[in-house]
Amino acid sequence: MEEIIKNLSCIAREAGAAIMAVRNKGFDVKNKNDKSPVTEADIASNEVISKRLKELYPEIPILSEEGTKIPYEERKQWDIFFLIDPLDGTKEFIKDNGEFCVCIALMRKKRPILGVVYAPTQDALYTGSIETGAQVSKNGEPPVAISTRPPAENEGLIVVGSRSHPAPELADYLETLNVEKMTPAGSAIKFCLVAEGKAHLYPRFNPTMEWDTGAGQAIVEAAGGSMLGLDGKEFPYNKENLRNAGFIVKA
């Protein structure tokens, strides 16, 4: 696992550099068939990640937001695969608020077993697997271990939520809790804030896609937290429909 984490970390940094190069020179925004935005940075990052993964792990298939749409009949046979969001937080990238990242997860038997999330504007690299625990490296420094921080008794909760995709149900849910602070944030960075103990809770009611959550879930679980569906059950992956239902991430 350590070697895979090292390799995926290098790939995520390369992809982040490709994203920043597009950001620095300027870019156009297009809409995909589902009306979601896509930029040159999404495509450039995907090309970097796909090329490097195929060089290093040619036997492991890849499922990416910007990759070829793979029929369910084919991918349902996969025991192991990479799940990628080459630029998570495209809307934040377009707004230029810095809250975007590269997400790479290694999946086995429909579960994320390893995750890498790289936020290039912060030069923050989060990694995690159950075998190795969770780590963060900031500004090129050596990685340090991180862990979730459950709230102390009677402590108000620090909650993170989606900046660009708020849900009406969220306010009703938070009314049932002792919330000290609610912080909006973009992309899978929300998972990382829980993983490193800066937030206690990340509830999500609006839909996401599997590539939005795989890497973040692996890191949160490696840091000692949990992610379950709104029904309290294990969160499913490699479904016929890759759209996710809601979930709760807890420290």
TORTI-179833 format. One record per residue (C-alpha): residue number from 1; residue in one letter; x, y, z. Coordinates in pm, 1 decimal, decimal comma. Example, Ala and Ser with C-alpha at 12.3 -4.5 7.8 and 13.67 -1.06 7.14 Angstrom:
% TORTI-179833
[atom 1 "A" [1230,0 -450,0 780,0]]
[atom 2 "S" [1367,0 -106,0 714,0]]
% end
This chain:
% TORTI-179833
[atom 1 "M" [0,0 0,0 0,0]]
[atom 2 "E" [281,0 242,9 81,7]]
[atom 3 "E" [427,1 212,3 -267,7]]
[atom 4 "I" [87,0 265,7 -430,2]]
[atom 5 "I" [25,4 571,6 -211,6]]
[atom 6 "K" [366,0 711,4 -308,2]]
[atom 7 "N" [297,4 656,6 -678,9]]
[atom 8 "L" [-55,1 797,0 -668,1]]
[atom 9 "S" [69,8 1096,7 -471,6]]
[atom 10 "C" [319,7 1179,2 -746,5]]
[atom 11 "I" [48,3 1138,7 -1010,5]]
[atom 12 "A" [-193,4 1364,1 -817,8]]
[atom 13 "R" [73,9 1633,9 -791,3]]
[atom 14 "E" [142,8 1610,3 -1165,6]]
[atom 15 "A" [-227,9 1641,2 -1235,8]]
[atom 16 "G" [-248,9 1938,2 -1000,7]]
[atom 17 "A" [34,2 2108,6 -1189,7]]
[atom 18 "A" [-155,0 2055,4 -1515,8]]
[atom 19 "I" [-465,9 2212,9 -1361,7]]
[atom 20 "M" [-272,1 2513,7 -1235,5]]
[atom 21 "A" [-110,7 2564,6 -1577,0]]
[atom 22 "V" [-456,3 2595,8 -1732,5]]
[atom 23 "R" [-569,9 2822,6 -1449,0]]
[atom 24 "N" [-274,5 3053,9 -1502,6]]
[atom 25 "K" [-318,5 3091,8 -1878,0]]
[atom 26 "G" [-697,0 3124,1 -1879,0]]
[atom 27 "F" [-963,1 2885,4 -2008,9]]
[atom 28 "D" [-1307,2 2847,2 -2163,9]]
[atom 29 "V" [-1598,5 2670,2 -1997,6]]
[atom 30 "K" [-1817,3 2419,3 -2181,4]]
[atom 31 "N" [-2119,3 2218,5 -2069,3]]
[atom 32 "K" [-2138,0 1841,3 -2085,3]]
[atom 33 "N" [-2455,5 1654,7 -2181,3]]
[atom 34 "D" [-2575,0 1664,8 -1821,4]]
[atom 35 "K" [-2525,6 2044,9 -1821,5]]
[atom 36 "S" [-2236,9 2024,7 -1573,0]]
[atom 37 "P" [-1935,9 2242,6 -1660,2]]
[atom 38 "V" [-1606,5 2112,8 -1794,6]]
[atom 39 "T" [-1282,1 2297,2 -1870,3]]
[atom 40 "E" [-944,9 2232,8 -2031,9]]
[atom 41 "A" [-813,4 2170,0 -1679,9]]
[atom 42 "D" [-1049,1 1874,2 -1626,3]]
[atom 43 "I" [-929,6 1720,3 -1953,0]]
[atom 44 "A" [-559,3 1793,3 -1895,2]]
[atom 45 "S" [-568,9 1641,5 -1546,3]]
[atom 46 "N" [-751,9 1333,6 -1671,0]]
[atom 47 "E" [-493,5 1279,6 -1943,8]]
[atom 48 "V" [-206,9 1297,5 -1694,5]]
[atom 49 "I" [-369,4 1056,6 -1449,0]]
[atom 50 "S" [-487,6 805,3 -1708,1]]
[atom 51 "K" [-151,8 795,1 -1886,2]]
[atom 52 "R" [48,8 747,2 -1567,6]]
[atom 53 "L" [-185,0 484,6 -1421,1]]
[atom 54 "K" [-176,8 282,1 -1742,8]]
[atom 55 "E" [204,4 294,4 -1737,9]]
[atom 56 "L" [232,5 181,5 -1375,6]]
[atom 57 "Y" [-71,4 -44,4 -1338,3]]
[atom 58 "P" [-177,4 -161,3 -1685,0]]
[atom 59 "E" [-374,5 -450,8 -1537,5]]
[atom 60 "I" [-603,5 -229,7 -1325,4]]
[atom 61 "P" [-902,1 -70,4 -1506,0]]
[atom 62 "I" [-988,5 298,4 -1463,7]]
[atom 63 "L" [-1326,1 462,0 -1406,5]]
[atom 64 "S" [-1300,1 839,6 -1443,2]]
[atom 65 "E" [-1547,0 1125,8 -1462,4]]
[atom 66 "E" [-1381,6 1246,4 -1781,7]]
[atom 67 "G" [-1297,5 903,3 -1919,9]]
[atom 68 "T" [-1476,8 669,2 -2155,1]]
[atom 69 "K" [-1820,3 562,2 -2039,4]]
[atom 70 "I" [-1773,6 196,6 -1956,6]]
[atom 71 "P" [-2076,0 -35,6 -1983,9]]
[atom 72 "Y" [-2199,7 -177,8 -1653,7]]
[atom 73 "E" [-2187,2 -529,2 -1798,3]]
[atom 74 "E" [-1811,4 -485,9 -1828,8]]
[atom 75 "R" [-1726,4 -304,1 -1506,9]]
[atom 76 "K" [-1949,2 -515,2 -1281,7]]
[atom 77 "Q" [-1690,6 -790,4 -1333,3]]
[atom 78 "W" [-1413,6 -574,9 -1185,9]]
[atom 79 "D" [-1268,5 -688,7 -855,1]]
[atom 80 "I" [-1029,8 -392,9 -836,1]]
[atom 81 "F" [-1017,0 -58,6 -1020,0]]
[atom 82 "F" [-913,9 305,4 -992,3]]
[atom 83 "L" [-1191,6 560,9 -941,2]]
[atom 84 "I" [-1090,6 912,1 -1045,9]]
[atom 85 "D" [-1218,0 1265,7 -1036,6]]
[atom 86 "P" [-944,4 1457,0 -1220,3]]
[atom 87 "L" [-1079,7 1794,5 -1106,8]]
[atom 88 "D" [-1326,1 1772,9 -820,8]]
[atom 89 "G" [-1491,4 2109,0 -770,2]]
[atom 90 "T" [-1500,7 2235,9 -1128,4]]
[atom 91 "K" [-1747,7 2508,3 -1024,5]]
[atom 92 "E" [-1504,1 2623,7 -756,3]]
[atom 93 "F" [-1223,3 2616,2 -1013,4]]
[atom 94 "I" [-1427,5 2839,0 -1242,8]]
[atom 95 "K" [-1501,9 3076,3 -952,9]]
[atom 96 "D" [-1127,6 3070,0 -874,3]]
[atom 97 "N" [-1180,8 3034,2 -499,2]]
[atom 98 "G" [-913,9 2764,3 -466,2]]
[atom 99 "E" [-1149,1 2494,1 -333,3]]
[atom 100 "F" [-1082,8 2225,2 -591,2]]
[atom 101 "C" [-875,9 1909,6 -587,3]]
[atom 102 "V" [-760,6 1592,3 -761,5]]
[atom 103 "C" [-915,6 1266,9 -634,0]]
[atom 104 "I" [-780,4 916,5 -695,6]]
[atom 105 "A" [-920,1 610,5 -516,8]]
[atom 106 "L" [-827,3 243,9 -536,6]]
[atom 107 "M" [-1141,0 31,1 -513,1]]
[atom 108 "R" [-1171,7 -335,9 -421,7]]
[atom 109 "K" [-1494,8 -534,5 -405,6]]
[atom 110 "K" [-1702,5 -215,5 -440,4]]
[atom 111 "R" [-1524,1 -43,5 -150,8]]
[atom 112 "P" [-1258,6 233,2 -142,4]]
[atom 113 "I" [-945,3 88,5 15,9]]
[atom 114 "L" [-703,6 373,3 -58,1]]
[atom 115 "G" [-746,0 740,7 -138,2]]
[atom 116 "V" [-538,1 1039,3 -246,7]]
[atom 117 "V" [-675,1 1395,0 -253,6]]
[atom 118 "Y" [-452,3 1680,5 -367,4]]
[atom 119 "A" [-553,5 2047,2 -335,9]]
[atom 120 "P" [-304,7 2232,6 -559,3]]
[atom 121 "T" [-377,2 2589,5 -448,6]]
[atom 122 "Q" [-293,3 2487,4 -91,2]]
[atom 123 "D" [-24,6 2234,8 -189,8]]
[atom 124 "A" [-201,8 1997,5 49,0]]
[atom 125 "L" [-181,7 1625,3 -21,3]]
[atom 126 "Y" [-406,4 1393,1 180,9]]
[atom 127 "T" [-361,2 1016,6 165,5]]
[atom 128 "G" [-507,2 722,8 347,3]]
[atom 129 "S" [-570,5 350,1 363,6]]
[atom 130 "I" [-677,2 124,4 646,6]]
[atom 131 "E" [-332,6 -41,8 637,7]]
[atom 132 "T" [-129,5 279,6 659,8]]
[atom 133 "G" [-364,1 523,2 835,1]]
[atom 134 "A" [-416,6 877,2 707,2]]
[atom 135 "Q" [-156,3 1146,2 643,2]]
[atom 136 "V" [-128,5 1497,4 510,3]]
[atom 137 "S" [167,7 1672,3 348,7]]
[atom 138 "K" [151,5 2050,5 315,7]]
[atom 139 "N" [387,1 2272,5 117,8]]
[atom 140 "G" [609,8 1980,1 27,9]]
[atom 141 "E" [681,1 1889,1 390,7]]
[atom 142 "P" [704,5 1520,1 493,1]]
[atom 143 "P" [364,1 1364,4 558,8]]
[atom 144 "V" [228,2 1366,9 912,9]]
[atom 145 "A" [-38,2 1139,7 1057,0]]
[atom 146 "I" [-388,9 1279,0 1093,8]]
[atom 147 "S" [-696,7 1149,3 1270,2]]
[atom 148 "T" [-1056,4 1249,1 1318,4]]
[atom 149 "R" [-1156,4 1430,3 1636,7]]
[atom 150 "P" [-1496,4 1330,3 1774,2]]
[atom 151 "P" [-1670,9 1607,5 1968,3]]
[atom 152 "A" [-1624,8 1617,7 2343,1]]
[atom 153 "E" [-1930,0 1584,8 2563,9]]
[atom 154 "N" [-2156,1 1891,0 2522,1]]
[atom 155 "E" [-1919,9 2037,5 2262,6]]
[atom 156 "G" [-2090,9 2211,7 1972,1]]
[atom 157 "L" [-2038,1 2046,3 1636,2]]
[atom 158 "I" [-1822,4 2193,2 1361,9]]
[atom 159 "V" [-2001,8 2103,1 1039,7]]
[atom 160 "V" [-1884,7 2134,2 679,6]]
[atom 161 "G" [-2125,0 2149,4 387,8]]
[atom 162 "S" [-2129,2 2202,8 15,0]]
[atom 163 "R" [-2060,8 2556,8 -103,1]]
[atom 164 "S" [-2210,9 2520,8 -450,6]]
[atom 165 "H" [-2471,3 2249,6 -387,9]]
[atom 166 "P" [-2661,9 2330,7 -66,9]]
[atom 167 "A" [-2974,3 2125,9 4,2]]
[atom 168 "P" [-3294,7 2242,9 176,3]]
[atom 169 "E" [-3287,8 1930,2 395,0]]
[atom 170 "L" [-2955,5 2034,6 545,3]]
[atom 171 "A" [-3101,3 2319,4 751,7]]
[atom 172 "D" [-3371,0 2089,8 892,9]]
[atom 173 "Y" [-3110,9 1825,5 981,7]]
[atom 174 "L" [-2882,3 2076,2 1153,7]]
[atom 175 "E" [-3175,3 2200,2 1364,4]]
[atom 176 "T" [-3169,7 1861,3 1539,6]]
[atom 177 "L" [-2802,8 1899,0 1642,4]]
[atom 178 "N" [-2591,4 2113,1 1871,2]]
[atom 179 "V" [-2403,4 2302,7 1600,1]]
[atom 180 "E" [-2135,4 2551,0 1696,3]]
[atom 181 "K" [-2024,1 2638,6 1344,6]]
[atom 182 "M" [-2129,9 2560,1 989,9]]
[atom 183 "T" [-1858,1 2608,8 728,4]]
[atom 184 "P" [-1924,4 2584,2 354,2]]
[atom 185 "A" [-1645,0 2434,9 144,7]]
[atom 186 "G" [-1596,6 2298,9 -203,6]]
[atom 187 "S" [-1506,3 1955,4 -339,4]]
[atom 188 "A" [-1361,3 1657,6 -147,7]]
[atom 189 "I" [-1172,4 1900,4 74,5]]
[atom 190 "K" [-1472,8 1859,6 309,2]]
[atom 191 "F" [-1377,4 1496,0 369,0]]
[atom 192 "C" [-1021,8 1604,6 445,0]]
[atom 193 "L" [-1134,2 1862,1 701,5]]
[atom 194 "V" [-1312,4 1584,2 892,2]]
[atom 195 "A" [-1014,6 1349,8 850,3]]
[atom 196 "E" [-767,6 1594,0 1003,3]]
[atom 197 "G" [-991,6 1685,3 1295,3]]
[atom 198 "K" [-1094,1 2033,4 1178,7]]
[atom 199 "A" [-1461,8 1937,0 1148,1]]
[atom 200 "H" [-1683,1 1679,4 1316,2]]
[atom 201 "L" [-1951,8 1622,5 1056,0]]
[atom 202 "Y" [-2016,9 1640,4 681,1]]
[atom 203 "P" [-2380,5 1568,1 594,9]]
[atom 204 "R" [-2476,6 1549,5 227,1]]
[atom 205 "F" [-2833,0 1538,8 98,6]]
[atom 206 "N" [-2786,9 1644,0 -263,4]]
[atom 207 "P" [-2667,9 1382,0 -513,7]]
[atom 208 "T" [-2301,6 1326,0 -594,2]]
[atom 209 "M" [-2124,6 1079,8 -822,4]]
[atom 210 "E" [-1907,8 789,4 -712,7]]
[atom 211 "W" [-1585,0 962,0 -819,8]]
[atom 212 "D" [-1675,1 1254,9 -592,1]]
[atom 213 "T" [-1663,2 1040,7 -278,3]]
[atom 214 "G" [-1434,4 737,6 -319,0]]
[atom 215 "A" [-1098,9 894,9 -231,3]]
[atom 216 "G" [-1243,0 1111,6 44,5]]
[atom 217 "Q" [-1417,9 818,2 206,9]]
[atom 218 "A" [-1097,2 612,2 207,1]]
[atom 219 "I" [-910,7 894,9 381,6]]
[atom 220 "V" [-1183,6 959,0 639,9]]
[atom 221 "E" [-1207,1 590,5 727,4]]
[atom 222 "A" [-827,1 561,8 746,4]]
[atom 223 "A" [-831,6 855,4 989,6]]
[atom 224 "G" [-1082,1 680,4 1215,7]]
[atom 225 "G" [-1407,9 828,1 1087,7]]
[atom 226 "S" [-1704,1 682,1 904,3]]
[atom 227 "M" [-1920,3 740,5 600,4]]
[atom 228 "L" [-2261,6 577,9 573,3]]
[atom 229 "G" [-2570,0 632,9 363,2]]
[atom 230 "L" [-2864,2 824,9 504,9]]
[atom 231 "D" [-3016,5 482,4 578,4]]
[atom 232 "G" [-2720,1 401,2 805,2]]
[atom 233 "K" [-2593,9 129,8 571,8]]
[atom 234 "E" [-2257,8 82,1 402,5]]
[atom 235 "F" [-2216,2 315,0 107,5]]
[atom 236 "P" [-2229,8 123,6 -227,2]]
[atom 237 "Y" [-1995,5 166,1 -524,3]]
[atom 238 "N" [-1968,6 45,3 -884,7]]
[atom 239 "K" [-2345,5 59,0 -914,1]]
[atom 240 "E" [-2520,9 37,6 -1249,3]]
[atom 241 "N" [-2613,2 403,7 -1199,6]]
[atom 242 "L" [-2303,9 584,8 -1069,6]]
[atom 243 "R" [-2508,1 858,8 -902,6]]
[atom 244 "N" [-2485,7 856,8 -522,0]]
[atom 245 "A" [-2766,6 906,2 -275,2]]
[atom 246 "G" [-2706,5 1116,2 36,8]]
[atom 247 "F" [-2460,7 1028,8 314,2]]
[atom 248 "I" [-2323,3 1132,0 651,1]]
[atom 249 "V" [-1949,1 1159,6 722,5]]
[atom 250 "K" [-1866,6 1152,5 1094,4]]
[atom 251 "A" [-1547,0 1193,6 1292,4]]
% end
